[in-house]
């Protein structure tokens, strides 16, 4: 679940260094799907529409 909030670089490193869950196909499918979702979300947040959305959320909380 932590991968969903951006922990995938550490998970990838763990897979490479200690071979953690590197052979479990189901985990790999979910892992790479979360990597793609994280990259897309990051790209959207740094784009104009995403940053505007993020600013509006911050404005609601303050």
C-alpha positions as CSV (number, residue, x, y, z in Angstrom):
1,X,0.0,0.0,0.0
2,X,2.9,2.4,0.6
3,X,3.8,2.1,-3.0
4,X,0.6,3.9,-3.9
5,X,1.8,7.1,-2.1
6,X,5.3,7.1,-3.7
7,X,7.4,4.4,-2.1
8,X,8.1,2.7,-5.3
9,X,11.7,3.9,-5.7
10,X,12.6,2.1,-2.4
11,X,10.6,-1.0,-3.4
12,X,12.5,-1.1,-6.7
13,X,15.8,-0.8,-4.9
14,X,14.9,-3.6,-2.5
15,X,13.9,-5.8,-5.4
16,X,17.3,-5.2,-7.1
17,X,19.5,-5.4,-4.0
18,X,17.9,-8.2,-1.9
19,X,15.6,-9.7,-4.6
20,X,12.5,-8.9,-2.5
21,X,9.4,-10.2,-4.4
22,X,11.3,-9.9,-7.7
23,X,9.9,-13.3,-9.0
24,X,6.3,-13.0,-7.9
25,X,4.4,-12.2,-11.1
26,X,1.2,-10.9,-9.5
27,X,3.2,-8.5,-7.3
28,X,5.3,-7.3,-10.3
29,X,2.1,-6.5,-12.2
30,X,0.6,-4.5,-9.3
31,X,4.0,-2.9,-8.6
32,X,4.5,-1.6,-12.2
33,X,0.9,-0.4,-12.4
34,X,1.5,1.7,-9.2
35,X,4.8,3.0,-10.7
36,X,2.9,4.1,-13.8
37,X,0.1,5.7,-11.8
38,X,2.6,7.5,-9.6
39,X,4.5,8.9,-12.6
40,X,1.2,10.0,-14.3
41,X,0.0,11.6,-11.1
42,X,3.3,13.5,-10.6
43,X,3.2,14.6,-14.2
44,X,-0.3,15.9,-13.8
45,X,0.5,17.7,-10.6
46,X,3.3,19.6,-12.1
47,X,1.2,20.5,-15.2
48,X,-0.9,23.6,-15.2
49,X,-4.2,21.9,-14.5
50,X,-2.9,19.7,-11.7
51,X,-1.1,22.6,-10.0
52,X,-4.3,24.7,-10.2
53,X,-6.2,21.8,-8.6
54,X,-3.7,21.4,-5.9
55,X,-3.7,25.1,-5.1
56,X,-7.5,25.1,-4.9
57,X,-7.3,22.2,-2.4
58,X,-4.8,24.1,-0.3
59,X,-7.0,27.1,-0.4
60,X,-9.9,25.1,0.9
61,X,-7.8,23.8,3.9
62,X,-6.6,27.2,4.9
